[in-house]
Amino acid sequence: MRRVQIHLVSDSTGETVTLVGRACLIQFDHIEPEEHLWAMVRTEQKVQEILAELREKGGVVIYTLVDQSIRHLLEEGCADLQIPCIPVLDPVVAALGQYLGAEGRARPGSQHVMNAEYFSRIEALQYALSHDDGQSTWDLNNADVVLLGVSRTSKTPTCIYLANRGIKTANVPIVPGCPIPKEVFEINGPLIVGLTKDPKRLVEIRRQRLRLLDQDENTDYVNLEMVSKEINEARRLFSQHDWPVINVSRKSIEETAATIYELYQVHVDSDV
């Protein structure tokens, strides 16, 4: 693996440049990026700090800056250091401007205007955090989506990702020997989705988790036969209640969330 220093520079929170940078870097095999996020870069002093680190570590700069003087300072500094400096929004803004016959306004952080959508996302994120891993089941009926699945089926990160789309999502773990909260079976509004995974793949992930926590691996938690039984029982539960099921074995969090979002749209339309 080739280790590469990636400097993500933004005049706002850095969310956009981080997502774009990662989406591009994943296209390259045998590359191990080390990210350095520089957020709220709106002064010359901040740019000088970035350039100082670039002199020491080198790498590549990917940026979203709209202030022309700040951009120019960063670009000139990178040119002197012979470091690539890539503006990720420029091609899109230029193409849109040409099509619309208009010029974009340079407003740092304008993608984070505090409108109704913004507050909806914040509310959804707070809901996901307070209803993670079976918490606050008394309030499940206020969810948009409820996820069920055995341990390590990506329930929590999927909930967080959906929250960024404004979808209030709770998740309830299926644990052998522990009854599922009765509130799950009393839900009459939210969409319930079951998550499952290939047993062998699930055992691998659980083993990695135990090693990371320095815990004993001699347990049913990573026993293939017991894990297979655990998954089969979960599938049986999903089937009994006619809940849609998603196998996340070969899906990224984004793909799983996209599938759930599609199911949710169908669910909402069917209730109208």
N, C-alpha and C positions, 0 to 999 in steps of 0.2 A: 504493500500500500504506500502510495506517495502522499506525504502530509503536506497540506497547502494552507497557508494563512489567508483567511478571507475576512476582509474588513468591511462591515456593513454600516454604511453611514447614512443617517437620516436627519432631517430637520424636524421630525415629529417622533412618534413612539418607536419607529423602526419595524412595525408590523409588516408593512408592504415590502420593504426591501428584503426582510428576512424570508418571507414566503417566496418571493421571486428568486432570490439567491439559492434557496434550498431546492426549489423546483428545477432550476438549471443544473445545479451541481450533481443532482441524483442521476443525471444522464451520463455521467462519466464514471466508468469502472476504475477500480484500483486507486481511487482518490479518497483520502481521509481529510476532510476540511476541518480546520480549527477556527471557529467563528469568533470574531471580535465585534460586538455591536456598539456602535457609537450613536446614541439617540439624542434628540434635541440639539443638534449641531446648528447653532444660529449666530455664532460669534467667530471672529478671526482667531481669538485665543484658543477656542476649541479645535479649530482646524490645525493650528500649530501643534497641539497635543497629539492629534492624529498623525501628523507628518513625522513627529519625533518618534512615535512608535513604529511607523513604517520604515524609518531609517534603521531601526534596531532589528525588526523582525521580517521586513519585506512582505511579499504576498500580493494580493489583488484587492482592489477597492471596487465595491459595488455601491452605488449611492442613489438616493432620492433627495435632491436639494433643489429648491426653486429660486433662492436668492442668488442673483447673478454674481455679485461680488464674492460671496462665500464659495460658490461653485468654481469661479475663476481661480481663487486662491488654492483650492484643493487640487484642481486639474493641473495648475502650474507646478505645484509642489510634487505631484506624482510624476509629471513629465521630467522634472529634474532628477528624480530618483529612478526613472525608467520603470515605473510601476504602472500596470494597466489600471485605468480609472473608468469604470463603466456606468453610464447614466441609464438606469433601467426604464424610466418613464418617458424619456425623450422620444423614442420612435413612435410610441402609442399616441402621445399628445400631439406630435407633429402630424401623424396620419389623420387623427380626428379633426385637427384644425383645418387641414386641407379639405377634408370632406365637408365639414360644416361651414367652411368659409369664414372662420372666426379664429381669434387668437386667445389662447388660454391665459387666465390670470394667475400670476405667481403668488400663491397663498400657502405658506408653510402649514402643514397639519390640516389642510382643508378637508382631507378625507375623514377626519374625526370630529366633524361638526356635531354638537350635542343636540341631536334632533330626537324625534320619537323612536326611531329605529335604534339609536344608540342606547337609550334608556331601556328599551326592550331587551337588548343584548345583555346589559348589566343585570337586569332582573333575572334573566334566564341563567346567567352564570351563578348568581347567588343561590338560585333554586337548586341547580345541579350540585353545588358544593354542600348545601344543607341536606340534600337527599341522596348523598353518595353512600354506597355500600349498605343499603337497607335502613338508613336513618329517616326519621320523621315520616314513617309509613302512614300515619294518621292523615297526612296531607297529600297523598298520592293522587287523589281525584283532581287536584289543581294542576297536575302535570299535563304536558302535551303528549309526551311519550314516556313509557316506562320500559326499561330494559331488564331482562332476566337472563342469567347465565351462570355457569359454574365459575370457579376461580380462574383468573388469568384469561378471560375471553375479551379483554379490552373494553370493559363496560365503562369505567371511569373516563378514560381519554375520549371515548366516543361521545359521552355526555357533555364533556367540555367543548368538544368540537361543534356539536349541535347547538350548544348555548351561544356560540359565536354567530349562529344563524338566527338567534332569537327563539330557539325551540327549548322550552322548559322540559328537561329530561331528568328523570330519577332512575336509579338502578338498584336492583335487589339481587343479592347473591343467592345461588342455590347451593346449599351446603349439606352434604350427606349427614343424615341423622337430625337435622334441624328443620322444623316445619317452616314453610313459607308463610309470611305474615298474612293473616286473613284479609287484610285490607286489599291485597292484590286481587283477590277473587271478587271483591265488591266494587271494583272500578267500573264505571259506566260511561266515562267520557274519553280518557286518554287511549292512545294506541299502545298496545303491549306487544313487544317484539322479543323473541328468544334468540340469544346468541350461542353458537356452538363452535366447536373446533375439532380438528382431527386429533384423536387420542395421543398418537405418537408425538405430534408436534406440541401438544399441550404438555406432555410429560417433559419434553426438552425445555420448554419455557419455565415450567415450575422448578425444574432442577437448577436452572440458571438463577432463579429467584432465591432458592434456598442457599446456594453457594454464595450469592451476594450478601445474604444475611448471616452467613456462617452458621447455618443450621443443619441438623442431622437429615441426611437424605434417605435414611431407612424408615420410610413412612408410607402409608397408603396414599398420601397426597401425590406421590410420584410413581406409584405402582401401576403399571400399564393396565393390568386386569381390572383393578379397582377404578382407575380413571375411565376406562371404557364403560364400565357399569354406571359410573356417575353420569357420563354423557348420555348414555342410553335412557336413563331414568329422566333426565332433563328433557330429552326429545319426546319421551312419552307424555310428559306433562304438557309440553307445547302442543302436541297433537290432540290431546284430550280437550283442550280449550280453544283449539283452532287458532292459535296465535302464529303469526308469520315467523319463520325461522331464517336466520342468516348464518351461513358457515363462514367464519372470519379467518379460516386457516391461511388463505392466500390473498387476503384483502388488507389493504392499508386502512388506517383509521379514516382517512378521507373517503375511501371507497365505501366502507361500511356506513359512514354517516350519510353519504349521498344516497345509498339504497334506502336507508331509514327515512330520509327526507322525502323520497318518492312515495314510499308507503304511507307516510304521514299526509301528503297532499291528497292521495286517493281516499284515505280515511276521513279527512276533513270534508272533501267533496261529497262523500257518501252520506255525511250527516246533515248536509245542507238541504 
